[in-house]
Amino acid sequence: GGILVALLMNHVVLQPGEAIFLEPGNVHSYLSGVAVEVMPSSDNVMRAAFTQKHIDMDEFFDTANFAAESPRSVTPPTTSGDAVIYEIPSAPFSVQRINVKRAMSVTAEHEVEIYLCAHGNAGSLHQGQACILRQNEILELAGPSLLFRIWGDPTY
C-alpha cells in the first residue's frame, strides 16, 4: 500500500534554506536529506509506511487529508543579515534560521523559545541538540553553526 501512496504524492525537492507549509492531516514523507519539522504540540503523528515504528492504517485512512493540494512554499525574506524569519501562514508558531558566524548571545524574547542546532558547534549546543529558553534567558553561541529558533503560543 505504501508504494502506491508514494506514487500519488507531490514530489518536492527543497534546497538548503527552503521550506514548505503543510496543513495538519496532509500526507507527507521524507525520502532523503535532513529537515526540521515543526508542528503544534497538539498534533499527532500517524505513520502509514516507510518506517519500523508503529503503523495504524485504519486510523491513518480515517484522519488523513487526501485532497489534491500542492504544498505552499515558505520563502524567507531576502536579507543580508544572519537571521531570517520564515513567514508561516495560519501557524501558531514562528521559525527563524540563524547563521552563527562568530561568538554572540541571544536573549529569549517570548515566553518559551526552542533553539535547535542543525549544523556545526554553537558552543553549548552541538549539531542535533536543542534547548529551551524562558523569556529573558540568555544563550551564549559560538560559530560557525546553523540554528533554528522556534516560538509560538504555548497554550495552543
C-alpha positions as CSV (number, residue, x, y, z in Angstrom):
1,G,0.0,0.0,0.0
2,G,2.8,2.4,0.8
3,I,4.4,2.3,-2.6
4,L,1.1,3.2,-4.3
5,V,0.5,6.2,-2.0
6,A,4.1,7.4,-2.8
7,L,3.3,7.4,-6.5
8,L,0.3,9.7,-5.9
9,M,2.2,12.2,-3.7
10,N,3.7,15.5,-4.9
11,H,7.4,15.2,-5.3
12,V,9.1,18.3,-3.9
13,V,12.9,18.9,-3.8
14,L,14.0,21.5,-1.3
15,Q,17.3,23.3,-1.5
16,P,19.1,24.3,1.8
17,G,17.2,27.2,3.4
18,E,13.9,26.5,1.6
19,A,10.7,25.4,3.4
20,I,7.2,24.3,2.7
21,F,4.0,24.5,4.8
22,L,1.6,21.6,5.1
23,E,-1.8,21.8,6.8
24,P,-2.5,19.3,9.5
25,G,-3.6,15.9,8.1
26,N,-1.5,16.3,5.0
27,V,0.2,13.1,4.0
28,H,4.0,13.6,3.6
29,S,7.2,11.7,3.6
30,Y,11.0,12.4,3.6
31,L,12.9,10.4,1.1
32,S,16.4,11.8,1.8
33,G,18.2,14.6,3.5
34,V,17.7,16.5,6.7
35,A,14.6,18.5,7.6
36,V,13.3,20.5,10.6
37,E,9.6,19.7,11.0
38,V,7.7,22.0,13.4
39,M,4.1,21.3,14.5
40,P,2.0,22.3,17.5
41,S,2.2,20.0,20.5
42,S,-1.5,19.1,20.0
43,D,-0.7,17.4,16.7
44,N,-0.5,13.6,16.5
45,V,1.9,11.7,14.2
46,M,0.4,8.8,12.3
47,R,2.7,6.6,10.3
48,A,1.5,4.7,7.3
49,A,4.6,3.3,5.7
50,F,8.4,3.5,5.2
51,T,9.1,3.1,8.9
52,Q,9.9,0.4,11.5
53,K,7.7,2.3,14.0
54,H,4.0,1.5,14.8
55,I,1.7,1.8,11.8
56,D,-2.0,2.2,12.2
57,M,-3.6,2.1,8.7
58,D,-7.2,2.3,9.9
59,E,-6.6,5.5,11.9
60,F,-4.5,6.8,9.0
61,F,-7.3,6.4,6.5
62,D,-9.8,7.9,8.9
63,T,-7.7,11.0,9.6
64,A,-5.5,11.8,6.5
65,N,-6.4,14.5,4.0
66,F,-6.3,13.0,0.5
67,A,-7.3,16.2,-1.3
68,A,-5.0,17.1,-4.3
69,E,-3.2,20.1,-2.9
70,S,0.3,21.4,-3.6
71,P,2.4,22.4,-0.6
72,R,2.8,26.1,-0.1
73,S,6.4,27.4,-0.4
74,V,7.6,29.4,2.6
75,T,10.4,31.6,1.4
76,P,12.3,33.6,3.9
77,P,12.7,37.3,3.0
78,T,15.9,38.1,1.2
79,T,18.2,39.7,3.7
80,S,21.9,40.4,4.1
81,G,21.6,39.6,7.8
82,D,22.4,36.4,9.6
83,A,18.9,35.7,10.8
84,V,15.7,35.3,8.8
85,I,12.2,34.5,9.9
86,Y,10.0,32.1,7.8
87,E,6.5,33.6,7.4
88,I,4.2,30.7,8.0
89,P,0.6,31.1,7.1
90,S,-2.0,30.3,9.8
91,A,0.5,28.6,12.1
92,P,0.5,29.2,15.9
93,F,4.3,29.3,15.8
94,S,7.2,31.1,14.1
95,V,10.6,29.8,12.9
96,Q,13.8,31.7,12.5
97,R,17.0,30.5,10.9
98,I,20.2,31.9,12.5
99,N,23.6,31.6,10.8
100,V,26.1,32.0,13.7
101,K,29.4,33.2,12.3
102,R,31.1,34.2,15.5
103,A,30.5,34.3,19.2
104,M,27.3,36.0,20.1
105,S,24.5,35.9,22.6
106,V,20.7,35.6,22.1
107,T,18.0,36.6,24.6
108,A,14.7,34.9,24.5
109,E,12.0,37.5,23.7
110,H,9.0,35.2,24.0
111,E,7.5,33.2,26.9
112,V,9.2,30.0,25.6
113,E,11.7,29.5,22.8
114,I,13.3,26.4,21.4
115,Y,16.8,26.6,19.9
116,L,17.9,23.7,17.7
117,C,21.5,23.3,16.4
118,A,21.1,21.9,12.8
119,H,24.8,22.2,11.8
120,G,28.1,22.8,13.4
121,N,29.0,23.5,17.0
122,A,27.3,26.5,18.6
123,G,29.2,26.5,21.8
124,S,26.9,24.9,24.4
125,L,24.8,23.3,21.6
126,H,26.2,20.8,19.2
127,Q,24.6,19.5,15.9
128,G,21.4,17.7,16.7
129,Q,21.0,19.2,20.2
130,A,18.2,21.6,21.3
131,C,17.5,23.7,24.4
132,I,14.5,25.6,25.8
133,L,14.8,29.2,27.0
134,R,12.3,31.1,29.0
135,Q,11.7,34.8,28.3
136,N,14.8,36.9,29.1
137,E,17.1,33.9,29.5
138,I,20.4,34.2,27.5
139,L,22.1,31.7,25.4
140,E,25.8,32.2,24.5
141,L,26.6,30.9,21.0
142,A,29.8,30.3,19.0
143,G,30.3,29.8,15.3
144,P,30.2,28.6,12.7
145,S,26.9,26.9,13.2
146,L,23.3,26.9,11.9
147,L,20.5,27.2,14.5
148,F,16.7,27.3,14.3
149,R,14.7,29.3,16.8
150,I,11.0,28.4,17.3
151,W,8.4,30.2,19.3
152,G,4.7,30.5,19.5
153,D,1.6,30.3,21.6
154,P,2.5,27.8,24.4
155,T,-1.2,27.3,25.2
156,Y,-2.2,26.2,21.6
